[in-house]
Amino acid sequence: MKPESVKPEKVSSDVLLSVRDLRIGFDSGPAVRGLSFDVRRGEVLAVVGESGAGKSVTARALLGMVPRGASLSGSVRMHGPGTADVELVGAQRATLAALWGRRAALVPQDALSALSPVHTVGDQLAAAVRSVRGLSRGRAHAVAVAALEKVGIADAARRARAYPHEFSGGMRQRAVIAMATVNEPELVVADEPTTALDPELRGQILDLLVERCDAAGAALVLVTHDLGVVRSHADRVLVMYAGRHAESGPVDEVLTRPHAPYTAGLLASLPPDEPLPGRRLPAISGAPPTPDALPPGCAFAPRCPLADERCRTELPEPEETYDSRAVSCHRWRELPESPAQLFLEKVTTA
């Protein structure tokens, strides 16, 4: 199906990427439903939500990487300065190829599958450098070794001659971060980049990722389900549910006083710093709807303790709040000062 575009609009000069009415569908149903948001230059934007929320397919759409056979509409537009705007929805392969590695890059969840098993890590990095900068083989190799050093790989000159299977999981992810940032792109998209790593490595890799993006001047879109990661590494957060916007805004504000009941439920479900013996870990009741069984109104209504008839029949659109945030909820003004606790009490006694 030929994608339908959205008419371009003027955006603030600090906006690098503008997403408008993004819709992605599969034979099983819609995965993303009318999503709109901006990515600002140099920021870390976290995208969170439960499995099936549409986070990963949205993240890859930011790079024009939509699975074959998916229907696509809306707009994903990368803005200057100094270069012409590029519309990624409906873009030709040559347009996307010219963007990848130069202006935008991906850090995938599985680093091993992202690296060629038949080429050394150094050769792959050098090839990425040469494709963008046009350097000689020798100079590109030197840049590749320096990039491995910057991501904390010891004895980088020797390790550059190794193959991906000779690296540990943490080293492979460091190498992928080096590849994503070596050409100083404007945008890096990281799709659950630490899921396959041991817990003790996750914080180190995330710190490194943010550090290298900052050094490159790149905005980082970080897909994660871990609100602890969001709190410690992100500037702003986009909360998704069933393929739609639930809430967005500055991290400190959203995680301190959420407006959307869904965000409140996620926060209430976080394990306490000091677990109490015999206390059951809270959880939102029920499960997200499948794409082929979406309710007519708010998709979260069947699990929401505050849902009323309007919620069950009328789809809420994103609404700007009084504190420059956005929330997609009919009843956000009615949430109490401690909405997480109220939500928790209601769902656990249902």
C-alpha positions in Angstrom: 0.0 0.0 0.0 1.4 3.4 -0.9 1.9 5.5 2.3 -0.2 8.6 2.7 1.7 11.8 3.8 0.8 14.6 6.1 1.2 18.2 5.0 4.5 19.6 6.5 4.0 22.2 9.2 6.4 24.7 10.7 8.2 23.5 13.8 10.5 25.1 16.3 14.2 25.4 15.4 15.2 23.0 18.2 13.1 20.2 16.7 15.2 17.6 14.9 12.5 15.1 14.1 8.7 15.7 13.9 6.3 12.8 13.9 2.7 13.5 12.9 -0.3 11.1 12.8 2.0 8.1 12.3 0.0 4.9 11.6 1.5 1.5 11.1 -0.6 -1.6 10.4 -0.2 -5.3 9.8 -2.6 -8.1 8.8 -3.2 -8.7 12.5 -4.3 -5.1 13.0 -2.9 -1.6 13.8 0.4 -1.5 15.7 0.6 2.4 15.8 -2.5 4.6 15.7 -2.2 8.3 15.0 1.0 9.0 17.0 2.5 12.5 17.1 5.6 13.8 18.9 8.8 15.7 18.4 12.4 14.8 19.1 14.5 17.8 20.0 18.2 18.3 19.1 20.6 16.8 21.7 17.9 15.4 24.0 17.3 11.9 25.4 13.7 10.9 24.7 12.6 7.7 26.4 9.8 5.7 24.8 8.1 3.4 27.4 5.2 1.1 27.7 4.3 -2.6 28.1 5.1 -5.2 25.5 2.9 -4.7 22.4 2.6 -0.9 22.9 4.2 -0.3 19.5 7.5 1.1 20.9 9.9 -0.8 18.7 8.0 -0.5 15.4 7.7 3.3 16.1 11.4 3.6 16.8 12.4 1.9 13.6 9.9 4.0 11.7 11.9 7.0 12.8 14.7 5.6 10.6 12.4 4.5 7.8 12.9 0.9 8.8 9.3 -0.5 8.6 8.8 -4.2 8.2 7.9 -5.5 4.7 4.2 -5.8 4.2 3.3 -3.1 6.8 0.9 -0.3 5.9 2.2 3.1 6.7 0.8 6.7 6.7 1.5 10.0 8.4 4.8 11.9 8.5 8.3 11.4 10.0 10.3 14.4 9.0 13.9 15.2 9.8 14.7 18.9 9.8 17.9 20.9 9.1 19.6 23.2 10.0 21.9 23.5 7.0 20.3 20.7 5.1 16.9 20.2 3.4 14.1 18.5 5.4 13.7 14.8 4.6 10.4 13.0 4.7 11.0 9.4 5.7 7.4 8.1 5.1 7.3 7.0 1.5 11.0 7.8 0.9 13.0 6.0 -1.7 15.6 3.4 -0.6 18.4 5.7 -1.9 17.1 8.6 0.3 17.1 6.4 3.3 20.5 4.9 2.6 21.9 8.4 2.3 20.5 9.2 5.8 21.6 6.0 7.6 25.0 6.4 9.3 25.3 10.0 8.3 22.4 11.7 10.0 20.7 8.8 11.9 21.8 5.5 13.3 20.3 2.5 15.1 21.5 0.6 18.2 19.5 -2.6 18.2 18.6 -5.0 21.0 20.7 -7.9 19.6 24.2 -6.7 18.8 25.3 -10.0 17.5 22.6 -10.0 14.7 23.6 -6.4 13.8 27.2 -7.3 13.1 28.4 -9.4 10.2 29.9 -12.7 11.4 32.4 -12.9 8.5 34.1 -9.6 8.9 36.2 -8.3 11.8 34.7 -5.7 14.0 37.4 -3.2 12.9 36.7 -3.8 9.2 33.0 -3.2 9.8 33.6 0.0 11.6 36.1 1.2 9.0 33.6 0.4 6.3 31.0 2.6 8.1 33.5 5.4 8.3 34.6 5.2 4.6 31.0 5.1 3.4 30.4 8.5 5.0 33.7 10.3 5.0 35.5 8.8 2.0 38.7 8.2 3.9 41.5 5.9 2.8 41.5 2.3 4.2 44.4 3.1 6.6 42.8 6.3 7.9 39.4 4.7 8.3 41.0 1.9 10.3 42.7 4.3 12.6 39.3 6.1 13.2 37.7 2.7 13.9 40.3 1.8 16.5 39.9 5.2 18.1 36.1 4.7 18.2 36.6 1.3 20.0 38.8 3.0 22.5 36.2 5.7 23.2 33.6 3.0 24.1 36.0 1.4 26.6 37.3 -1.6 24.7 40.8 -2.3 26.0 43.6 -3.1 23.6 41.4 -1.7 20.8 44.0 -2.2 18.0 44.1 -5.9 18.7 40.4 -6.3 19.4 39.6 -4.6 16.1 41.0 -7.7 14.3 38.6 -10.0 16.2 35.2 -11.2 14.9 31.9 -10.5 16.6 31.6 -14.0 18.1 35.0 -13.4 19.8 33.5 -10.5 21.8 31.5 -10.8 25.0 27.9 -9.5 24.9 28.9 -6.3 26.6 31.8 -5.8 24.2 29.6 -6.4 21.2 27.1 -3.8 22.4 30.0 -1.3 22.9 31.1 -2.0 19.4 27.6 -1.3 18.1 27.5 1.9 20.0 30.8 2.9 18.4 29.4 2.1 15.0 26.3 4.1 15.6 28.2 7.2 16.8 31.5 7.1 14.9 30.2 9.5 12.1 28.5 11.8 14.6 24.9 11.5 13.5 22.2 13.9 14.6 19.9 11.1 15.8 20.5 7.7 17.4 17.6 5.3 18.0 18.3 2.6 20.6 15.8 -0.2 20.8 16.0 -1.9 24.2 19.8 -1.8 23.9 20.6 -3.6 27.2 17.9 -6.3 27.4 20.3 -9.1 26.4 23.0 -8.0 29.0 23.6 -9.0 32.6 22.1 -6.6 35.1 25.5 -5.3 36.3 26.4 -4.3 32.7 23.2 -2.5 31.8 23.9 0.7 33.7 27.5 0.9 32.3 26.2 0.5 28.7 23.5 3.0 29.1 25.9 5.5 30.7 28.2 4.9 27.7 25.4 5.3 25.2 24.3 8.6 26.6 27.9 9.8 26.9 28.8 9.0 23.3 25.6 10.5 21.9 26.3 13.7 23.9 29.8 13.8 22.5 28.5 13.4 19.0 25.8 16.0 19.7 23.1 13.5 18.8 19.6 13.2 20.0 18.9 9.8 21.5 15.5 8.0 21.3 15.7 5.3 23.9 13.1 2.5 23.8 12.8 0.8 27.2 10.3 -0.8 29.6 12.4 0.2 32.6 11.2 3.3 34.3 14.4 3.3 36.4 16.4 3.8 33.2 14.1 6.6 32.2 14.5 8.4 35.5 18.3 8.3 35.4 19.0 8.8 31.7 16.2 10.6 29.9 15.2 14.3 29.5 11.7 13.7 28.3 9.5 10.6 28.2 6.8 9.4 25.8 4.4 6.8 27.4 2.7 4.5 24.8 -0.3 2.2 25.2 -1.8 0.0 22.5 -0.1 1.9 19.7 -1.1 5.4 20.9 0.2 8.3 23.0 -0.8 8.0 26.7 1.4 10.8 28.2 4.5 12.8 27.4 6.6 15.5 29.0 9.7 16.2 31.1 10.9 13.1 33.0 10.9 14.7 36.4 7.4 16.0 36.1 5.8 12.8 34.5 7.4 10.4 37.0 6.7 12.7 40.0 3.1 13.4 39.2 1.7 11.5 36.3 -1.5 12.7 34.6 -2.5 9.5 32.8 -3.9 6.6 34.9 -1.8 4.2 32.9 1.5 6.1 33.8 0.4 6.1 37.4 -0.2 2.3 37.2 3.3 1.7 35.8 4.8 3.8 38.6 2.8 2.0 41.2 4.0 -1.3 39.9 7.7 -0.4 40.4 9.4 -2.5 43.1 10.1 -0.5 46.3 13.8 0.3 47.1 13.4 -1.7 50.3 10.8 -4.6 49.8 8.7 -5.4 52.8 8.5 -9.1 53.7 5.1 -10.6 52.8 4.1 -7.7 50.7 2.8 -8.6 47.2 4.4 -6.8 44.3 1.8 -4.5 42.7 0.7 -5.0 39.1 -1.8 -3.5 36.8 -4.7 -6.0 36.4 -5.5 -7.5 33.1 -3.4 -7.3 29.9 -3.2 -4.9 27.0 -5.6 -5.6 24.1 -4.4 -7.3 21.0 -4.4 -5.3 17.7 -7.3 -7.3 16.4 -9.5 -6.7 19.5 -9.1 -3.0 20.3 -12.0 -1.5 22.2 -14.0 1.5 20.6 -12.9 4.0 23.2 -9.8 4.3 25.3 -7.8 1.1 25.0 -6.8 1.3 28.7 -10.4 1.6 29.9 -10.9 -2.1 30.7 -7.9 -1.9 33.1 -8.4 1.6 34.4 -10.0 2.2 37.9 -11.3 5.6 36.8 -12.9 4.7 33.5 -16.5 5.7 32.8 -18.9 5.4 29.9 -17.2 8.1 27.9 -13.8 6.4 28.3 -15.3 3.2 27.0 -16.9 4.7 23.9 -14.8 7.8 23.0 -11.2 7.7 22.0 -9.2 10.4 23.9 -6.9 12.6 21.9 -3.6 14.1 23.2 -4.3 17.3 25.2 -1.8 19.9 26.3 -1.9 20.3 30.1 -1.2 23.4 32.2 2.4 22.4 32.7 3.4 22.0 29.0 2.9 18.3 29.1 0.5 16.2 27.0 -1.9 13.5 28.1 -4.5 11.3 26.3 -7.1 10.8 29.0 -10.6 12.2 29.4 -10.3 12.3 33.2 -6.8 13.4 33.9 -8.0 16.5 35.8 -9.7 14.3 38.3 -6.6 12.5 39.4 -5.7 13.1 43.1 -2.4 14.3 44.4 -1.2 10.7 44.8 -2.7 9.0 41.7 -0.4 6.0 41.7 -1.6 4.9 45.2 -5.2 5.5 44.3 -4.8 3.5 41.1 -3.0 0.7 42.9 -5.6 0.4 45.7 -8.4 0.2 43.1 -6.9 -2.4 40.8 -5.6 -4.7 43.6 -9.0 -4.8 45.3 -11.0 -5.4 42.1 
